[in-house]
Amino acid sequence: MTKKSILSILALAVCFTTMYSCKKTSSGTGDKTLNYFPIQLGKYVTYNVDSVTFDTANCTQYESRSQLKYAITDTFRDSKNRLSYIMSVSSRPHDGATWRASNTILLTPTIVPPLTTTPPPNTPTDCILWTQGGAQFIKMEFPIVEGNTWKGNQFVPVADADYAFYNNWNYTYQNLYQSFNTGYMNVDNTVTVLENNETVFNPALDTTQYAYRTYSKAVYGYNIGMVYKEFTHYIYHPNHETCVSGYTVIMRAVDHN
């Protein structure tokens, strides 16, 4: 696993996928599901972050804790003259420490015909384009419907080795309108996006087989945005004995406005 990949995923897996649609849709359809991630200047969510990194060099597992804040700080027009938003990411080692800028994410509300299972392929759908580190994702489609599935990574450059494992993910809506507890706060109305759930063998059960695990899930709270994110990606090669290469990141919302 390259340093580029790990740093990218620590910010991406945290994947605070902010959502909002074009003015045409919000005023024309009154789609209330857009509120599962409102976007507006000054909007923020703060998370406690638990990370685990597996090092193949010496079969060591490193654990760390920190805080991240995602805040909408500015707007601009992109190359297609679409109104886009700047989401500034700040980090600190613990509550009470000084926030320091760590990343920037670009959010572009638009309508695209994404490859999708439901509704039918090529149906124009409101979404947000999330651009970060040279990759672009579709983290949510609107309107939100239980069971809807779409190709959220269709714009990701999977030919790049660092992003290859993003290929062919099917994002799926689950648990619409259900309550969820982050461990720090209870959210009455949420929707879950299961982005990927793939397992090939398990090194804890069989050390003679190549093993692979990628799991990504985000939970969004109504009028809040993302309140929980879990992301795991690891690879195990038998010739590395019991060493696993990869990482896990879990984000839990603790504060928002």
Secondary structure, 3 states (H helix, E strand, C coil): CCHHHHHHHHHHCCCCCCCCCCHHHHHHCCCHHHHHCCCCCCCEEEEEEEEEEEECCCCEEEEEEEEEEEEEEEEEECCCCCEEEEEEEEEECCCCCCCEEEEEEEEEEEEECCCEEECCCCCCEEEEEEEECCEEEEEEEECCCCCCEECCCCCCCCCCHHHHHHCCCCEEEEEEEEEEECCCCEEEEEEEEEEEEEEECCCCCCCCCCEEEEEEEEEEECCCEEEEEEEEEEEECHHHCCCEEEEEEEEEEEEEC
